[in-house]
Amino acid sequence: MATANPRVQVTIDPELGAALRAIDPHPVSKSGLIRDLALRGAAAASEERAQHQQAIENLLSISRGEIAYDFEAARAVHAERERSVGGE
């Protein structure tokens, strides 16, 4: 179908083919499925970026003293976690 929007060409290599089959082995429209997955991926990437930025903001707030943070307690928690992971 003709469209005024730009198009992209996507090669369905083995990795992409496997991913598409895992979602829908017989889609009504492969291009529709790829578009849906691209939009979902973009939303997930955007959310990940926002979480990363929030983590940076939290660390900056700690460094400025705006958020109380007990470094000794954090060290103890980390040491305990390392002991439990190392003892498995």
N, C-alpha and C positions, 0 to 999 in steps of 0.2 A: 504494500500500500504506500502510495506517495505521501511524503511528509515534508513540512517546511523546516523541521528540526534536523540538526546535524546527526549523523549516524556514526557509529564506531564498528569496527570489525573485530570480532573476538574469535580466536582460535580455540576450539574445544580440544585441548590437549588431554592426556590421560588423567591428570589430576583434576582438572575442571570437569571432565566427563564423569568421573567417579563422584564428585561432589553433587553434580546435577542429578545423577541417578539415585543418590542417597536421599535427595529431597523428593524427587518425582521421576520415576523411571520412564514415564510416558506423558510428558506434559502436553497440554493442548498447544502451547506455544513456547519453544525454547527461548526465544528472545524475551517473551514476557516473564519467564522464570528468571532469566539472567537479570532483567531489569529489577524485578522484585528483590532478588538477592543483593544487587548493588545498592538499592535504597536502604535495605536493612543493614548492610555492611556500613554504609555511610552513617547511619544513625548510631550504630554501635561504636564506630570510630570517634564520632563526635562526643558521645558520652564518655568514652575512655579519656579523651583529651580534656574534657571538663573535670573529670575526677583527678587527673594528673595536675591540672592547674589548681584545684582545691587543695591537694596535698602540699603543693608548693606554698600556697597561701598560709596553710596551717603551720608549716615549718617556719615561715617568715614571722608569723605571729608569735611562735614560741621564742624565736631568736630576739624579737623585740620586747619580750617579757609580757606580751598581751595575753598569753595563755600560760597558766602555771603548768610546769612539767617537771616531774620528779625523775631526774636522770639516774639517781641511784636505784630507784625502784625499777626503772627500765632496764638497767644493767642486770639486776637480779632476775628479772623475768627472762631476759635473753640468755643468761647463763643457765637457768633452769631448763629452758627449751633446748639449748645445745646439749645438755646432759641427757635429756630424755630422747633426743634424736640420735645421739651417739650411742645410747644404750640399747637401741632396737636390734 
